[in-house]
C-alpha cells in the first residue's frame, strides 16, 4: 500500500519544471508572448487607427488659417424680347425693339481669407493638438491593458497546466493506493472500510483532475484570443521587480505622474478649457478678405464680353444671435469643471490601484515562501504517516488525508507563484511603465507621432500615408 512514494516524487518534478525548471528546447517565453500581443492584438490595432483618425483634427483646425478658393462656371441658352424707350426730341419718343437668342457663358474664381475670427482658429488648433495627445494616452492605457492581460493569461496557462499535472499525478497515486488496498483486503490485512475510503479518494481525485483539465481548456482558448496562437512548451515566467520603484510612496508618486489615465485626464482639461475660449470667440468680430474675378460672354444680346475683378474686406460684428452663444459658453465652463473633478477622481483611483497592486505583490512574495514551506512540510508529513502506517500506528484514511494535504500545498504553491508574477506586472502597469520600451521587448514600437507629422501640414490629398 505504501510503495507509492515514487509517484509523489514524480509529481513534484513535474511541478518544479512547470514553475522554474530548465527551459525546454524552443520554448515560448513570456516576452515573446507579449510581443505577439503587442503586434497583433486587434483591439490594440483598432485603437491605433483611432489615434490616426484623431490626428486629422489638427489639419482640419489649421484649415481656418488657409484661404478658401472656389471656381465657378456657367453656360446656358436664353431668349430675349425687349422694348426700349428713349427720349428723342420734344415731340417724339424713340422706341427700340430687341429680339433674339444668345448663349451666356461665364467663368469666375473667388478666394476668401479669414483675417480675424476671435482667435477661434488658434484655439481650435490647440484643442485639436490636445485631443491628439489625449488619444495617445488612451492608446497607452490600452497597450498596458493588453500587455497585462497577455502576461496574466501566460501565467494562467502555466498555473493551470501545472495544476493539471499535479492532479493527474495524484490520480495515479490514488489508483495505485486503491490497488494495493484491495490486495491487502483480499489477504485480510485491512477492512472493507479502508477499500471504500480509497475508492472515495480516487473518485474525488478524478473529479479534481477533470475540473483542472476543464479550466486549462478555457485558459487555452483565452490564450489564443489574447496572444494570438495556441500555447505550447511555455517557459517559466519571471516577475519584473527590477523595473519597479523601491518603496510604495515612490510608486504612488510615480503613478500620479506617469499613469496614462491621469495624463489623459489632464489633456481632457486642456481640451475643455480651449473649448470655452472657442465659444467666447463667437462674441468677437470676424474680418475676412475676399478677392474675385469673373469673365463672361454674351450675357446680353448687346454685350459680347465682360470682365470683373474685385477685392473686398468684410467685417461682421455679432450683436445678438438669440442667446445660443452665451449658453454654449456657460455649458463649456461646466464641462471644464466636470473634467477637473474627473481628474481628481482618476488620481484617487490610480493611487488606490497602485496601493492595492503593491500590497498584492508584497503578499505574493510572502505567500510563495509560505507555500514552499508548506510543500516541504507536507512531503515530510506524508512520508512520516506512511512509515507510521506500516507500523500500524496510522490508518489508510490518515495516509489519504496526508496525500491530499500535499496536493493542496502544491496547488497553493503554483497559485502563489502565479500571483507573485502577475502582481509585479500589475504594479508596473499602475505606475504607467508597462511598455515594450521598459520591458526591453524585441519589437518595433508603434510611434503615433510619425503619422501625425505626415498629415499635420497636408494641404491636399485623399490617400492616407499607408496608401489607402
PyMOL commands that set and color helices and strands:
alter all, ss='L'
color gray80, all
select helices_A, chain A and resi 5-19+30-40+42-65+120-186+192-227+241-243+248-258+260-281+324-390+396-430+436-439+448-456
alter helices_A, ss='H'
color red, helices_A
select strands_A, chain A and resi 68-75+78-87+93-102+105-116+286-300+303-316
alter strands_A, ss='S'
color yellow, strands_A
deselect
rebuild
show_as cartoon
